[in-house]
Amino acid sequence: MNTVRSVIAQSGLPLLEARMIVGHVLNVSRAWMIAHDSDSIAAGSLVSIQEMFRRRLSGEPMAYILGQREFMGLVFKTNPSVLIPRPDTELLVETAIDLLQNRPGATMLDMGTGSGAIAVSVAHYCPQAAVMASDTSAEALAVARENAQNLGARVVFVESDWYEQLPVGKFDLIVSNPPYIHHADSHLEQGDLRFEPPQALTDFSDGLAAIRKIIAGAGDFLQGGGWLWLEHGWDQAESVRSLLMEAGFANVESRRDLSGIERISGGQWVISE
């Protein structure tokens, strides 16, 4: 008999991952599985579970297998058309929330929104802000819109290649987690990155091409005194700070994530008199 206990034990996966898959298919909690570990699993559910086990054993990310990932205390739909939301990016969201909270009518643009994790999280925690999010991928925008709807967040979505198709306007804050991995980085062929959309990971150049473009065009879309904050690679902070200063940004700084890595850099747009 295929019981909860035996199916998990024979999965070939780490216990946590096996339990997550079984719980997802059966729509039950971990506590239920522990209390009912001798219960049999119906044939139809067993087929689904074993297929998910097979996918995970082949290396496919759990976020795509389960179709969701937790981020900022919220659950986001994910699929292979979007980057998987990661804890590192929560620093960018927290920074945005600090700048926008208690500012009714403040405006923010999230560029390259993907699943919408950044924009939707900010809109959720700062409902008084006006949030716009852009992406060049129609498939990604469909996921982002669904996430916004599921979480009751008000976000305006625009299909745009960075600034090219954006409506005319000025923002108090622009944020982005752009593709910043060097095209020759071996990590692109490892782990979860093998399954994620390449255009969301790499600029197919030196890792700074998208960042340069965002910084260069930001002044036309920022209010005087507005901020630009960017996520970047572990070794790119100094380069990004230099690009921001060269473009005329003031109060340029980098902030470290929980691992102590300079994960985001930003600056304030100052309009010269």
Stockholm file with secondary structure:
# STOCKHOLM 1.0

chainA/1-273         MNTVRSVIAQSGLPLLEARMIVGHVLNVSRAWMIAHDSDSIAAGSLVSIQEMFRRRLSGEPMAYILGQREFMGLVFKTNPSVLIPRPDTELLVETAIDLLQNRPGATMLDMGTGSGAIAVSVAHYCPQAAVMASDTSAEALAVARENAQNLGARVVFVESDWYEQLPVGKFDLIVSNPPYIHHADSHLEQGDLRFEPPQALTDFSDGLAAIRKIIAGAGDFLQGGGWLWLEHGWDQAESVRSLLMEAGFANVESRRDLSGIERISGGQWVISE
#=GR chainA/1-273 SS CCBHHHHHHTSCSCHHHHHHHHHHHHTCCHHHHHHTTTSBCCHHHHHHHHHHHHHHHTTCCHHHHHTEEEETTEEEECCTTSCCCCGGGHHHHHHHHHHHTTCTTCEEEEESCTTSHHHHHHHHHCTTSEEEEEESCHHHHHHHHHHHHHHTCCEEEEECSTTTTCCSCCEEEEEECCCCBCTTCGGGGSGGGGTSCHHHHBCSSSSCHHHHHHHHHHGGGEEEEEEEEEECCTTCHHHHHHHHHHTTEEEEEEEECTTSCEEEEEEEECCCC
#=GC SS_cons         CCBHHHHHHTSCSCHHHHHHHHHHHHTCCHHHHHHTTTSBCCHHHHHHHHHHHHHHHTTCCHHHHHTEEEETTEEEECCTTSCCCCGGGHHHHHHHHHHHTTCTTCEEEEESCTTSHHHHHHHHHCTTSEEEEEESCHHHHHHHHHHHHHHTCCEEEEECSTTTTCCSCCEEEEEECCCCBCTTCGGGGSGGGGTSCHHHHBCSSSSCHHHHHHHHHHGGGEEEEEEEEEECCTTCHHHHHHHHHHTTEEEEEEEECTTSCEEEEEEEECCCC
//
